[in-house]
Each structure stands twice: as C-alpha cells, then as structure tokens.
Amino acid sequence: MATDKISTLSEFLRQSGAKYRVFDMGRRVIKLAPDEFFNFEHAKKPYPYPFKRSALFGIVFWNPEQVDNRYVWFLNFPLDEQGILIQAARDEFLVMLLDRVGECMLAADNGQRIEGALKDSPYSFKPREDRMAAFNSLVTKNLALKPSPYYADVKDYFAGETGFDKWQALGMQGIADFAARMDEIETLSLIGAIPFLPTEPFMMLTTFLENVEVELGVVEVFALRLHNELQETEPDIAQLSACLRAVSNSASKGLVTRMVKQVLEHSCSTNIELLATITGRLWHVLEQPVICKLFVEQLAKNNAGQAAFSQLLADLMFMPTMRHKVMDVLRSADRSPELSKAVGEMFGS
C-alpha cells in the first residue's frame, strides 16, 4: 500500500475519519496543543517535553459517530540531539500501521485490528498505573465525560466530610479525577484539609496535582508545609518532593520559584530525589539564571555521585529552553571546585 499520501500519524487519523486528542506522558500528563503536535510530527520543532531523549505520548481517538467507543495508543518515538523527531522511526511506524490496519482504519468490522495494531511494536509502551489514571481523568475531563464512580467518595473525603483517617477505600482513579477537576470544586475545604491528611492520601494527591494548574491558595498551603518541613533537623525528602510536584504546573510562578529556591538553599538539596523532582517537573524555574546556577552547583554535590550528576544534567540540557542556560553556568568563571571537577569528569577532560 502506498504511504506517500500519509506522512504523519495525525494525517493517518484524519484520513481514517477519526477525532483525536494527544497527551504527553513523559514529564507529566498534559494535553498537547494541535500546533505542538503538528510541529513535532513534521520535525519542525523539538518535542516540548522530552523524557530520556524520547517523546512519550498517548493518543485517544474515536469515530465521531461512535463517541462512546474510544481507542488509546501509547507511543514512544526517539528524538535526535536537538530534540527533533527522528523521521525514519516515524516512517517505519506508519508503514507497519498501514500494513496492519489499512488506510480505512475505522471501517474495520470490529475494534480488534485497531486495538492490536501496536502489538509487538517497538514504538508502543505501557504507562505505569498512576500515569494511566491521570491520563484517563484528563481524557474524560477534556471530552466533557463523567468521572469514574470513585470520584464522589474522593470529593467528600477531601472536603473533610468522612474523616481523614478513612482513606483506605479511596480509589486511585477517583483521586486522579478529583485533581483533574480542581476547577469545578470549592478549594477552601481542600486548603483546610491538606495539613491534616495522612501520608498516603497526601502523597497520592500530589502525584496527580502535578498534571493540573492549581490555584494560588492551594500553592500557598503547600508552600507553608514545605517551609515548615525545612525547619526540621532532618527534613522528610519525600514530603518536600511531594510539595514541589504538587505546585509544579501552577501559574503562581513567583511563589513556586521561591519554594524551589528555599529547597536549593538548604543543605538537604544535595539529595538526588529532590534534584530529580526539580529537573523532571520544575525545569521552567531553572530558566532563571540565578536559580539555574544554584541548582547546578547543588547537583555537583549530590549524594548519588558523578553518574547522577551527568544523567540529570544531560536530561536538563535536552529541554528545548535549557541547554544554553546550563552551558552559561558550566562556563562561569566563579564555578565551585566541586562543579569544575564534575564537569571535567562528565565531558572527559
């Protein structure tokens, strides 16, 4: 079958008559704008959220005449050194796809060919459980569909109506739905609840809040919790990381920046878990030269050694906006001896 008519996955889906949405599944679960996906597929711009030099994304698509019958593919495409899609991989994937389902995909007698199209494909992957829950919640929210049956109980729980010690029966999907629908709830009750949450529901909530824009009042309560934790003799690293994750996608840039700076100025910030949280979720804060320098200096002193320094720094430099900012820090005349040594080992000099 000729492939010259179809050069991208989105063209394939449109020609099949499908409607679709695309969500990044690497850094966090977040909807990709149509122009972002277009520029990525046509190798015009770097993938906006590269993860381990790959573009990981989920596509949900459906026949407009059968809206309740949706299909999902999770794809992993390699990127070149500039973060651009390697077109040979895209072309190989399309040849396989056309061979397995044909150009009129949605005209299949049943969905078995569609669901099995990616079987054994090197370009498919299975997200971990929490990412899948976040994806499902954002898809239903984006398509104006009802949340899962677990949502109502979770909503009551975070409103303080059932007792904060009664968290064991809460469903992960319900917590994901709750986070995805933050714009639909009265956040005052949540703000009041956060300081009293047991560790398990607190951690689960922050895992899903990283995928949405939380409002200022919610950011403030996490900022206070982070500040208080930093006053402890031995701050709880997991708690600090959770607070940072929860606010990482907020529009309250000033307060979020202050939180990151507070952490980086504390001696505990040499912990690799905290540093990985910042590169993985809060890289945009590092676009500020002062914060970037502080981060790289702490990374050079991290508690996991040279390999961790090289890995996280390479990951950060792969972000479209970060390479030149990191290089400015590495070339700085006043860099510390620790940073000079780590850079020398990373680049082999």
C-alpha positions in Angstrom: 0.0 0.0 0.0 1.4 3.4 -0.9 2.5 5.6 2.0 3.3 8.8 0.1 -0.2 10.1 0.8 0.2 9.7 4.5 3.4 11.1 6.2 2.3 11.6 9.8 0.1 9.9 12.4 -2.3 12.8 12.6 -2.8 12.6 8.8 -3.5 8.9 9.1 -6.1 9.5 11.8 -7.8 12.3 9.9 -7.9 10.3 6.7 -9.5 7.5 8.7 -12.2 9.9 9.8 -11.2 9.8 13.5 -11.3 12.6 16.0 -8.4 12.5 18.5 -6.5 14.2 21.3 -2.8 13.9 22.2 -1.4 13.9 25.7 2.3 14.0 26.8 3.1 11.0 29.1 6.7 11.7 29.9 7.4 14.7 32.2 3.8 14.8 33.3 0.4 14.0 31.8 -0.6 17.1 29.9 -2.6 17.8 26.7 -0.5 18.8 23.7 -1.8 21.7 21.6 -2.6 20.8 18.0 0.2 23.1 16.7 2.7 21.5 19.2 1.9 18.0 17.8 1.9 19.2 14.2 5.3 20.8 14.5 6.7 17.7 16.3 5.4 15.3 13.7 6.7 17.4 10.8 10.1 17.7 12.5 9.7 21.5 12.5 10.3 22.0 16.3 11.7 20.0 19.2 9.3 17.9 21.2 8.2 20.3 24.1 8.5 17.7 26.9 11.3 15.2 26.0 11.9 12.4 28.5 15.1 10.3 28.3 15.6 11.6 24.7 12.2 10.3 23.7 8.7 11.6 23.0 6.2 9.6 25.1 2.6 10.4 24.4 -0.9 8.9 24.5 -3.4 9.3 21.7 -7.1 8.8 22.3 -9.2 8.6 19.1 -12.7 7.7 18.2 -15.2 7.5 15.3 -17.4 10.7 15.5 -20.4 8.5 15.0 -19.5 6.3 17.9 -18.2 8.6 20.6 -18.5 6.1 23.4 -16.2 3.7 21.6 -12.7 5.1 22.1 -9.3 3.7 21.4 -6.0 4.6 23.0 -2.4 4.1 21.8 0.7 4.9 23.9 3.7 5.7 21.7 7.4 6.3 22.3 9.4 7.9 19.5 13.1 8.6 19.6 14.5 12.1 19.3 17.7 13.4 17.8 20.3 15.5 19.7 18.2 18.7 19.1 15.0 17.0 20.4 13.6 16.7 16.9 11.6 13.6 15.9 13.8 11.0 14.0 11.7 10.8 10.9 12.9 7.3 9.9 11.3 6.0 13.1 8.0 7.8 12.2 8.0 6.4 8.7 8.7 2.9 9.9 5.9 3.1 12.3 3.5 4.3 9.7 4.4 1.5 7.3 3.7 -1.0 10.0 0.4 0.7 10.9 -0.9 0.8 7.3 0.1 -2.8 6.8 -1.9 -3.9 9.9 -5.0 -1.8 9.8 -5.1 -0.2 6.3 -6.0 3.4 5.5 -9.7 3.0 6.3 -9.0 2.0 9.9 -12.4 3.0 11.4 -14.2 1.0 8.7 -13.0 -2.3 10.3 -15.7 -4.7 11.2 -14.7 -4.5 14.9 -12.0 -2.9 17.1 -9.7 -5.9 17.3 -7.5 -4.8 14.4 -7.3 -1.3 15.9 -6.5 -2.5 19.4 -4.0 -5.0 18.2 -2.3 -2.7 15.7 0.6 -1.9 18.1 1.2 -5.5 19.3 5.0 -6.1 19.5 5.7 -2.6 18.1 9.0 -1.1 19.3 7.2 2.2 19.4 4.5 1.3 21.9 4.7 1.3 25.7 2.6 0.7 28.8 2.4 3.6 31.3 2.6 2.9 35.0 -0.6 2.8 36.9 -0.7 6.3 38.2 0.1 7.8 34.8 -2.7 5.7 33.3 -5.1 7.0 36.0 -4.1 10.6 35.3 -4.5 10.1 31.5 -8.0 8.6 32.0 -9.0 11.5 34.2 -7.8 14.2 31.8 -9.3 12.5 28.8 -12.8 12.3 30.4 -12.4 15.9 31.6 -11.3 17.2 28.2 -14.1 15.3 26.4 -16.7 16.5 28.9 -17.4 13.0 30.0 -18.4 11.8 33.5 -15.6 11.0 36.0 -15.2 7.5 37.4 -17.6 6.1 40.1 -14.9 6.7 42.7 -14.9 10.5 42.2 -17.8 11.2 44.6 -16.3 9.5 47.6 -12.9 11.2 47.0 -14.6 14.6 46.7 -16.3 14.0 50.0 -13.1 12.9 51.6 -11.1 15.9 50.7 -14.0 18.1 51.8 -13.5 16.6 55.3 -16.9 15.0 55.3 -15.8 11.4 56.0 -12.9 11.8 58.4 -9.2 12.0 57.3 -8.4 8.6 58.7 -11.0 6.9 56.4 -8.8 6.9 53.3 -8.2 3.2 52.7 -11.2 2.7 50.5 -10.4 5.6 48.2 -9.7 4.6 44.6 -6.7 5.9 42.8 -8.8 6.8 39.7 -11.1 8.8 41.9 -8.2 10.9 43.3 -6.9 11.4 39.7 -10.4 12.6 38.7 -10.5 14.9 41.7 -7.2 16.5 40.7 -8.3 16.9 37.1 -11.5 18.7 38.1 -10.0 21.2 40.6 -11.6 24.0 38.6 -15.0 22.5 39.5 -14.6 22.3 43.2 -14.6 24.7 46.1 -10.9 24.7 47.1 -11.3 26.3 50.5 -12.2 22.9 52.0 -9.2 21.3 50.3 -6.9 24.0 51.6 -8.1 23.3 55.1 -7.7 19.6 54.6 -4.2 19.4 53.3 -2.4 20.0 56.7 -4.3 17.1 58.2 -4.0 14.5 55.5 -2.3 11.2 56.4 0.8 10.4 54.4 -0.8 8.0 51.9 -3.6 10.2 50.6 -1.3 13.3 50.7 1.3 11.6 48.5 -1.3 10.3 46.1 -3.0 13.7 45.8 0.3 15.4 45.0 1.1 12.8 42.4 -2.0 13.9 40.4 -1.8 17.6 41.1 1.4 17.8 39.1 -0.7 17.4 36.0 -3.0 20.4 36.6 -2.8 24.1 37.3 -3.6 24.5 41.0 -4.7 28.0 42.2 -2.7 30.3 44.4 -4.5 29.4 47.6 -3.6 25.7 47.2 0.0 26.6 46.3 0.2 28.7 49.5 -0.7 25.7 51.7 1.9 23.5 50.1 4.5 26.3 50.4 3.8 26.5 54.1 4.1 22.8 54.5 7.4 22.9 52.6 8.7 25.8 54.7 7.8 24.0 58.0 9.4 20.8 56.8 12.7 22.6 56.0 12.8 23.8 59.7 13.1 20.2 60.9 16.5 18.8 61.9 16.2 16.2 59.2 13.6 17.2 56.6 11.5 14.5 55.1 12.7 14.3 51.5 9.6 12.6 50.3 7.4 15.3 51.8 9.5 18.1 50.2 9.4 16.4 46.8 5.6 15.9 47.1 5.1 19.6 47.8 7.2 20.6 44.8 5.4 18.2 42.5 2.0 19.4 43.6 2.7 23.0 42.6 4.9 22.4 39.6 2.3 23.2 37.0 0.8 26.2 38.8 0.6 29.6 37.2 1.8 31.1 40.5 5.3 31.4 39.2 6.7 33.7 41.8 5.7 31.6 44.8 6.8 28.3 43.1 10.2 29.9 42.3 10.5 30.9 45.9 9.8 27.3 47.0 12.4 25.9 44.7 14.9 28.5 45.9 14.2 27.7 49.5 14.9 24.0 48.9 18.1 24.6 46.9 19.5 26.9 49.6 19.0 24.1 52.2 21.7 21.5 52.8 19.2 18.7 52.1 19.0 19.8 48.4 22.0 17.6 47.6 19.5 14.7 47.8 19.1 13.2 44.4 15.4 12.7 44.8 14.8 16.4 45.3 17.1 17.3 42.4 15.4 14.8 40.1 12.0 16.3 41.0 13.2 19.8 40.0 14.6 18.7 36.7 11.6 16.4 35.9 8.8 18.8 37.0 10.1 22.3 37.6 12.7 22.8 34.8 10.9 26.0 33.9 12.0 27.6 37.2 15.6 26.8 36.2 15.3 29.2 33.2 16.1 31.9 35.7 20.0 32.2 35.6 20.4 32.6 39.4 18.2 29.6 40.2 19.9 27.6 37.4 23.3 28.3 38.9 22.2 27.3 42.3 20.7 24.1 41.0 23.8 23.0 39.0 26.1 23.8 42.0 23.9 21.6 44.3 23.8 18.9 41.6 27.6 18.8 41.6 27.4 17.9 45.3 24.6 15.4 45.1 24.5 12.3 47.3 24.4 9.8 44.4 27.7 10.7 42.8 29.1 11.5 39.3 26.8 9.3 37.3 23.7 11.0 38.8 25.2 14.4 38.0 25.9 13.5 34.4 22.4 11.9 33.9 20.4 14.7 35.4 22.4 17.5 33.7 22.2 15.8 30.3 18.4 15.4 30.8 18.1 19.1 31.7 20.2 20.2 28.8 17.9 18.2 26.5 15.0 20.5 27.3 14.4 23.0 24.4 14.9 26.1 26.6 17.6 24.9 28.9 20.8 24.0 27.0 22.3 27.4 26.7 21.4 28.4 30.2 23.1 25.4 31.6 26.2 26.0 29.4 26.4 29.5 30.8 26.7 28.1 34.3 29.2 25.5 33.3 31.4 28.2 31.7 31.1 30.5 34.7 34.5 31.8 35.9 33.3 31.6 39.5 32.0 28.0 39.5 32.9 25.9 42.5 35.8 23.4 42.6 33.1 20.6 43.0 31.3 21.8 39.9 34.6 22.1 37.9 35.5 18.5 38.9 32.1 17.1 38.0 32.1 18.9 34.6 35.5 17.7 33.8 34.5 14.1 34.5 31.3 14.4 32.6 33.0 15.7 29.4 36.1 13.7 29.8 38.6 16.4 30.4 
